[in-house]
Amino acid sequence: MVKREIIEKILENCDIVELINSYLPLKKVGQYYRTLCPFHHDTKPSFYVNPSQQLFHCFGCKESGNAIHFIMKYEKMEFLEAVKFLAERAGISLKEEREDKKNQGIYEVVEFACNFYHEQLFIYPQALNYLTEKRRLSLATIKEFQLGYAPPGNLLIKVLKKRGYPEELLIESGVAYKKEGEIQEWFFNRIIFPIFNRRGKVIGFGGRVFEEEIEPKYLNSPETLIFKKGENLYGFYQTSNFLTKNKPILVEGYFDLLSLFDKGIKNLAAPLGTGFTIEQAKLLKKYCEEVIILFDGDNAGREATKRVIEIALKASLNPLIALLPDGYDPDKYVNEKGAEELKKIINTPYDLIDFHLKISTPQTISEKRNVLKQLLETINFTCDSALKELYLNKISETFNISKKQVLRAIEKDYFIFKDIEFSTLLRDLEFTILNVLINYPKYIVFIEEYNKQIFSEEIKEAMEIIKEFKDKEKITVGLIFEAVKNPTLKKRLSLISFLPQELIKGIKEEDFKELLNKYLYNYYLKKCTSGEIDENTLGKIYEIKRKLIKGEK
């Protein structure tokens, strides 16, 4: 973990205007900068950058944040990756984590193995011919994915030992294992598929025999400190650039992905020989709200598709299904029918309701009831209330059942999340209190006199964060944005950063105390209207009202 002080230093040394302007053409508009939003289809500039608060906000798609959030969103980076990126840009050195140092040797070994396997492919003609003739892959694709061949004879181990790498490191790297006291190579006589992380570093391998009678046909590296099957996708490094403007197409196998990529269909990803995971789904969601599932056209492929649909819904992805004819997988179809024919199937996918109806073709009442039950169970996996609502509406129309009956069928599990209702006045007063505290963090001491339970969860969280900055003369929204966890608060903060600062300029201590008293007065009035009234509460209302009338603080 990077210390909070370091993150603050990075943000303080990073000019968000300069940063975003290196990606997008910013135009000065008054005290702000503006451009077309890169995160949604924007025809009129709605993306604003606030230099004083070091924050960006799109008034179209509502995306907002500081420099770190911009890099995470624009470059599709994880938090730590974005922090390191900005640290390097600002010339701030980050102490290498112990784990990174420990992992350095593993990275070296797997990178060396990748190059070794790739070279061996061009030494053994039978392996290369398998890829170019039987699998019909071009040399360009073979080199792009650095495909290789692991020959028999423990050659890789011998070469690595000569270079001084200890046996323990080879085992930790997943290229070797011990059997009966002897070290053996994990892969031999197999086509090798290097697996890269999102930064382009090799982290593991997949291997396939090209002699069909040998089992298992596919074998992956064991999990290591740098390789977790369920957290990575095959081909993601090579295809991620094609996912920004196209829906990701999820295929089952290595050769499915390679064959489609080779024929010009490049917005692809594939699991690593295991079931599709929620972590993999979240990776895809960074690029698009939908995923097209293109699995084998047999029963096994359709059952696997059902499992992927459930995982996609859990990640709030909308699954679309491209159905292949029986007996075809994507690799076979594209090589026999061509890319254009496959694109027709990809471009006319089914939603999950039509998919279930297509593969089940229910005729009887009993069959329809079973499909309906499956659908209701499936859509309940999503936590996206809007998506769930749309599917419930379609189920009602498709099965000619009233929406009320559909809801009753899943009453126990169905929830529609509603926005929290705040008193408009209290909400506005909280908004103002928060704005003042950001510009005058030292006033946080006056909050201590109040029962914090009177404030909403958002403002309580903000107060705890601001408390840590109370010794600073002024703080920026961009600086505290990083510590905020509540998404509602993040949205409110981004709006605060674009309010005219003249509204709270020159606020004195007594002004702030009066603001707090107004909030408290209206808080107790609200309790009265909701029936929560007692003699003690009435006394407080009269006391606060007296102070407000007399101007006492």
N, C-alpha and C positions, 0 to 999 in steps of 0.2 A: 504493500500500500504506500502511496505517496502522501507525505505529511501535509496536513491542511495548510501549514505556513508556506510550503513550497507552491501549492496550488494558488494561494493568494498572491504570491510573488509573481507567478506566471501571468495571472490575470492583470495584475497591476502594470506589468511590463509589456503587455500585448495591446496594441491599439486596434480595437475591433474594426474601425473604419478602414485602416490600412490592410488589415487581414482580409476582410470581405471584398475590398476593392481589388485584391489580387486574384479573386475568383470571378467577381461580377462588376460590371461598370456602374459605379455609384454616381448619382447626381445630387448635388447639394440643393436642398429645398428648405429654406429658412435655417433653423438650427439643426435640422436632421439631414440624413442622406436617404435616397430612395432608388429602388431598382425593381425589375421584374422578379418575382419570387421564384427561386429555383426548385421549390418543393411542391408546387402545384401548377397547373396550367393557368398562367397569369397573363392576361392581355393588357391590363392597365396596371402600372406599377403599384403594388400594394405592400412591398417589402421595405420596411424602414429601419434605419440604423440610428441609434441615439448615442452620440459620442460622449456626452456628459455622464450617462449612466452605463456606458459600455455594454449595451444590450441591443439585440435586434428583435423585431416583431413584424409578423405578416398579418395585416388586417383582413386578408382573404382567408387563408387556411389556418390562421391563429398559431402558427409555429413561432416559437420565441425562445430566447436564451442568450447566454453569453458566448464568448469566443469558443469555449470548449464545446458547447452544445452545437455551434455552427459547424465545427470541424467533424464532430461525431455524425451529424446529419448529412453533411455534404460529402464527406469522404467515406461514409459508411464505416466509421471506426468505433471500437469500444472505448469506454471512458479512459482507461489507462493509456491506450494507443494515442488518443487525442491529446492527453496531457503531455506525453513524451514528445509528440509532434510539435506542440507549441513551445515546449521547453527548449527543444533544439533550435527552433526558429528565433526564440528570444535570447539564445546563448546562455541559458540557465542549465547547469549540470544537475542531473538527477542521479542519486546514488543507485547503482545497480542493485536490484533485489537479490537476496541470497539465492533464491530459486533460479533466477536467470543465470547466475554464475555456475550453479550446479548443472544447469541444462546446456551450457555452452558446448560441453564435450559431446553430448548426445546430438546436438544440431550438426556438429562437424562430422560425426560418423555417418549420419543418415544422408547428409549432402554428398559426402564422398561415395557412399554406396549408390546413390542415385546416378552420379556421373559414371561410376563403374558399370552399372547395369546397362546404361544407355550405350556406352562404348561396346559392350559385349554383344548387343543386338546386331551391330554391323559386322561383327566377326563371325557370327553363326547364321548362315544364309537361311536355314530352315525356320529359324525364329522370325527373321525379317520377312520371309515369304509368307508366313502365316498371317502377318499383319497386312501386308500389301496385296496379297492375292486372295486369300480366303476371306479376310475381313474387309478388304477393299479400302484400306486407309491410305491416304496420301502421305508422302514423306514429310510434308509441311505439318500435318496434324501430329504425326509421330514425334517430330521434333518439338512442336508447341507444347505437348504434354510430357515430353522427355520419357517416352515409353522405353522400356529396356528388356533385358533378358538375364535371368539368373542361371548361369551354367552350373552343372554338377561339379563336385570335386573340392568344395570349400575354398575356392580361389579367392573370394572376397576376404575371408578370414585371414588367409595367408598374407595378402597385401596389407591389410589393416595392421596386423601384428608387426610386419616389417617397418611400418611407419610409427610404431611405438605405442599404439593404442592397447590398453590392457583388456584382457578377456572380460572382466567385470563390466567395463564400459560397453563392450559389444553386446552383451546380454541386456544391459539396461536400455540400450538403444533399440532393441527389438530386431536386430539383424542376425542374432545368434541365440542359441540356447544350449544348455548342458544336458547330455544324455549319457547315463552310466559313466559319469566322470569326464566325458569327452565333449568338447565344444563343437557344435554343429551349426551350419547355416540354417536360418529359418526358411529361406527360399532356395530351391534348386530346380533346374529344368522347368522354369515357369516364365511366362511373359510378365513383366513387372509394370505396374501402374503407380508411379510416384504420387503421393498425396501431399498437397501443399496447404499451408494455412493462408489466411487472407493477405498476409504480407509477402507471400511468395516463398516462404521457407519450407523446405521439405520436412515433413513431420512423421511420415510413415509410408507404407507401401501396401498395395494389393497385388496378388499374384494369381495367374491362371495357367493351368496346364494347356498345352496345345495337342496333347495326345488324349483323346476323349475318354479312353477307358480308365484313366487314372482318377482316383478320388482322394480328397475333395477337389472339385474343379477349381473353386475359388478359395483363396486363403488370404487373410489380412494380417498385417503386423500385429503383435500383441500390444495392448495398451501400455504406454510409457508415460513418463512425466510430461512429455510434450504432445502425445498423441492420445486423444480420446475420441473413439469412433462416433459416439452419439452427439458430439459437439462440432463436428466438421462435415462438410459435404464434398464429394468428389467433383473436381473440375471447377470449384467455386472461384479459385484464383484466376483461372483463364476465362471464365464466362461472366464474372461479376459486372464488367463494363457493359455487357449487353442486357443486363437486368434493369437498368435505370429507366429505359423507355419501353420495355416489353415485359409482359407477365412471365414470371419464371415457369419453365416447364420441368416438372420433376419426372425423371425416368428411373427405372429400377437398377440398371447395371452399367458397368464401365463401358462396354462396347455400344450400348444404346446411346450413351452420351457422346462417345467418340465418333460414331457413324453419323449422327445428326449434325454434330459440329462440323465434321468434314464436308457435309453436303450443304452447309450454309445456314443451318438452324442452330443458333448459338446461345440463345437465352435459356440455358440449361443448368440443371444440378442433379446430383444423384446421391442417395444414402450410401454408406460405406459397408455394404454387405449385411447390414442389420436392419431392423425395423426403423422406420422414420420416427424421429424423436421430437419432443417439444422444443429442444434447443435448436435443432435444425430448422424447424418451422419458424422460430423467431428470427433466425438469420435471414430467411427469405422475406419475412414481413418488413424488414428494414428497406426493402426495395419496392414492394408492392403489397396491396391489400388482398390480392388474389393469387392463387397458384393453380396452374393447369397440371393435372395428374395424367401422365401418359405411360401407363403400365401395360404389361402383356395382355393380349386379347383372349386369354383362357380363364378358366374358373379361378385358378390360383391368383392370377393377376387382378381379377375383379375383387376377390376377397381381400387382397393386399390393398387395393384401392379404398375399400371401405375403412380399413384401419387408418390409412393416411388421412381420409376425410375427417375422422374423429380427432386426430392429432392437430390437423390444420385448424379446425374449429376451436380447439382449446387455446390456440395461439391467436385467435381472432382473425384468422385468414379465411377468406371465402374460397372453398375448393371448387374448381371447375374440372370436369372430367372429359378427356379426349378418348373416345372409345375406338379401339382397333378391332378389326374383324377377327373371328376365331382363328387360332393357329398362327397369328402374327405377333412378333414383338417389334418395337420401334426400329431396331437394327435391321431385321429382315424386311420390314415394310419399306423403309427408305431405300434399301438397296434393290428391291424388286420393283417397286412402284414409282420411286423417285420422290424428290423433296417436295415438288409442287403438289402432288397428290396427298402427301402427309400433311402439308400445310393446310389443306382444305379441312382435314379432320381436326387439326389443332385450332383452327380459326372458328370452328363451330362446336365448341364444347358444350356438354350438358351441365346444368347445375345439379346439386346432390339429389334433388327430388326427381328430376327427369331421369337421372342415372339409375336410381333405384327402380323406377317404373320401367325403364328400358330393359334392364337385365332380368327383372322379375316377371314382366308382362302379366300382371294379375288379372284374372278373369272373374273368378267367383268372389262372393262376399267374404268368405274366409280368407282368400288370398289377399284381397284388398285390405282387410283388417290387419293381417300380418305385416304388410308393407307399411301401412299407416303407423303401426306400433314401432317398427324399425326407424321410421323417419322421425317420429317424436323423440325417441331415445337418442337419435343421432344429433338432432339440432340442439338438444339440451346440453351438449358438450361445449357450446360456445358461451363465452361471457360477454359477447358483443350484443347488447340488448337490441340495437337497431337491426342487426343482421338476423337475429332470432325472430324479431317481429315480422320482417319481410318474408321469411320462410313460413312462419305460421299463417300469414295471409295467403300465401300460395297454396299451402296444404288445404286450407279452408276452401279455396276456389277449385283446386284439382279434384278433391274428394267430395265436393258439394256438401260440405258440413259447415254449420255455422261456426263463426270464430269462437263463440261462447262455448260450444261443445268441445272444440279443439283445446281451448284453455283448460277446461274441466278435466280433460284426459291426462293432462300433465300438471295438474294443480299443485302437487306436492313439490315439484322441482322448478316450476316456472316463476321467475321473478323479473319484473321490469324495474330497472333502476331509475328513480326519479330524481330530478335536481332538488337539492336541499332548499327549502323555502325560508328565506330570511325576511325579517321586517325590512322594508326598503330603507327606512330612516336609519335603523341600526347599521345596515350594510354600508350606507353612505358615510356614516360617522366612523365606522371601523376603517373604511377606505382612507379617510382623511387622517385618522390617527396613525395608520401605517405609513402614509406619505410623510408626515411630520417626523416620525421616528427615524426614517431612512435619512432624512436631511439633518436631523438633530438627534443623533443616537444617544447623547448624554441625558435626554429627557426620559429615557427608559426607567430611571430611578423613581419617577413619580408613579409608574405603573405598580411598583411594589406595594404601594399603599392600598391597592384595590384587590378584591377577591378575583383571582384570574378566571374563576369559573364563569364569570359573566361574559367573557369573550368567546368568540367562535374558535374552533380548533385551528383554523388557518392563522388567525392573528396571534394565538398563543404560541404557535410554532415560530412565527416571524419574530416575536418578542424574545424568545430564547436565543435565536440566532443573533439578533441585533445586540443583545446583552454582551456578547463576546466582542463587539466592536465599539462599545460605549466610550472608550478612551479616544477614538478617532474623531476628528472634527466633523467629518462628513464621510459617508460611505456611498458606494454606487449600488444600484440594483443588481448590476452584473456580478458584483463581488459576492453578495449574499445569496444570489440565485443558485449558486453551486451547492449550498448547504440545504436548500429547501427540498423536502420530499413530497409534500402535498401538491398534486397537479392543479387543483383549484387555486391554491395560493400562487403557484407559478404564473398562471394566467393573469391573476390580479396584479402581481408585481410587474408583469410586462406592460400592462396598461398604465400603471402608475408612472412608469419611466417616461411616458409620452404626455403626461399631464403638464400644463403650463406651471412652471415652478414659482411663478409670481403668486400663485394661490396660497403658498405656505411660506413665502419669503418673509423674513423678519419676525417669525412667530416667537413670542417671548414665553417664559415659563408660565406666567399667569394665564396666557392665552391657551396654552396646552392643558393646564389644569381645568380651565373652563370647558374645554372640549371634552375632557374626560367626564366632567360632571353632567354635561348634556347627554353623553352616551349612557351614563349610569341612570339618569332620570328616565330616559326612554326605555331602558332595559326593564325597570320596575313597572313602568306603565304597561309594557307588553305583558308582563306577568299578570297584571290586573285583568287585562282583556282576555287572558287565557284561563282565568278563574283561580290562578295561584296567588291568592291574596290573604294576608293576615295582618294583625295589628302592627307587627314589627315592620312589614313591608310598607304599610301606609305611612308610618313614622319616617322611614327613610325617604319616601317620595316628598313629604312636606319639608323635610330638612334640606334636601337637595334643591327643591324649588325655591326655598327661602334664600339659599346661597346664590342661586342664579339671578334672582330678582335684585338682590343687594350687591351683586358683583363680587361676592366673596369667593375665595379660591379654596 
